């Protein structure tokens, strides 16, 4: 038996849009819940909203992963990393969420994605020993 809209919404929120768990809560098969969604636009909107809320939570977590978690002293100054920033997550967020701002994957069709001219890249390296500081800001040619 199909539940009323409020009962369905409560289950979907509880199980964060997981239709298998929603079906189990109502003691029906998952395809029955799918039929409810096809038959009733209100049910479909509830599931879509719950899944977008879950997506928003995932974005919050991805943001923390991309920026890292810093340990700070009582004055708020950086001491060390609890969890270092993840460059892959930063690249992923920029390439997916930043497409409208010009970030993302691009391919130079004239060279099939290969650079014909070597480019110079500045690499900043941080060393713990004072005698190694002269290596910082060394310019390296990338082929």
Beta strands, then each sheet from edge to edge (+ up, - down):
strand 1: 69-72
strand 2: 78-83
strand 3: 119-122
strand 4: 139-142
sheet 1: 1+ 2-
sheet 2: 3+ 4-
end
